[in-house]
């Protein structure tokens, strides 16, 4: 079964172009280092839940849009190997600098997931 890193990110609408540019660079880096898939998905049919929802999870503001993103690997071991290469990639330094993030990284949610069902 595959392994997935998932992310939920609030992105200011006025910084969508910068975020997409950063996401394209991230995609290039992860795929070059062996990721199987890299997806950046902008909310389209996402409502505010009464208790929980994607917007609530990141305390989404009216001038923001939520992104759900994920990276797929062969396994946890494969993910760890890919991440080691990604973290050593000098192009990542720009991406990791909080001053250049086109979103509030403090409200980003992320984690690694074992796949239990797939087709």
C-alpha positions in Angstrom: 0.0 0.0 0.0 1.1 3.6 -0.7 1.9 6.3 1.8 0.6 9.8 1.6 1.6 13.2 3.0 -1.4 15.5 3.3 -1.7 19.2 3.8 -4.5 21.8 4.3 -3.4 25.4 3.7 -5.2 28.8 3.9 -4.0 30.9 0.9 -4.8 34.6 0.5 -6.7 35.2 -2.7 -4.4 38.0 -3.6 -1.4 35.6 -3.3 -2.8 32.8 -5.4 -0.3 33.3 -8.3 2.6 33.2 -5.8 1.2 30.1 -4.2 0.8 28.3 -7.5 4.3 29.2 -8.5 5.6 27.8 -5.2 3.4 24.7 -5.7 4.8 24.1 -9.2 8.4 24.3 -7.8 7.4 21.9 -5.0 5.9 19.5 -7.5 9.1 19.6 -9.6 11.3 18.9 -6.6 9.2 16.1 -5.1 8.7 14.3 -8.5 12.4 14.6 -9.4 13.3 12.9 -6.1 10.8 10.0 -6.6 7.3 10.9 -5.4 4.6 9.0 -7.3 2.1 11.8 -7.4 1.9 15.5 -6.3 -1.5 17.3 -6.2 -2.4 20.8 -5.2 -6.2 21.1 -5.0 -8.0 24.5 -4.6 -11.4 24.3 -2.7 -14.3 24.4 -5.1 -17.2 22.7 -3.3 -16.3 23.2 0.4 -18.7 24.7 2.9 -18.4 25.8 6.5 -19.4 23.0 8.7 -21.3 23.7 12.0 -18.5 22.0 14.0 -15.7 20.9 11.6 -14.8 21.5 8.0 -11.8 22.3 5.8 -12.3 26.1 6.2 -12.8 25.8 10.0 -9.7 23.6 10.4 -7.4 26.5 9.2 -9.5 29.4 10.6 -10.1 30.5 7.0 -10.6 34.3 6.5 -13.0 35.8 3.9 -10.1 36.9 1.7 -8.6 33.4 1.6 -9.2 30.0 -0.1 -8.3 26.6 1.3 -6.0 24.2 -0.5 -5.9 20.4 0.1 -2.6 19.0 -1.2 -1.1 15.6 -1.1 2.0 13.7 -2.2 2.0 9.9 -2.8 4.8 7.5 -2.2 5.3 3.7 -2.6 5.6 3.3 1.2 6.6 5.0 4.4 10.2 3.9 3.8 10.1 5.3 0.2 8.6 8.6 1.6 11.4 8.9 4.2 14.0 8.3 1.4 12.4 10.9 -0.9 12.1 13.4 1.9 15.8 13.1 2.8 16.6 14.0 -0.8 14.0 16.8 -0.9 15.3 18.4 2.3 18.9 18.3 0.9 17.7 20.1 -2.3 19.0 23.7 -2.4 15.9 24.8 -4.3 13.8 24.0 -1.2 15.5 26.7 0.9 13.3 29.4 -0.7 10.2 27.4 -0.1 11.0 26.8 3.6 11.6 30.5 4.4 8.6 31.8 6.4 9.2 35.3 5.0 8.5 34.1 1.5 5.5 31.9 2.2 2.4 33.2 0.3 0.3 31.8 3.1 0.2 31.6 6.9 2.3 28.5 7.7 1.1 28.6 11.3 -2.3 27.6 10.2 -1.2 24.8 7.9 -2.2 21.3 8.8 -0.1 18.4 7.7 0.7 14.8 8.4 1.7 11.4 7.0 -0.9 8.7 6.4 -0.8 4.9 5.8 -3.1 3.9 2.9 -5.7 1.3 4.0 -7.8 1.1 0.8 -6.8 1.9 -2.7 -7.6 0.9 -6.3 
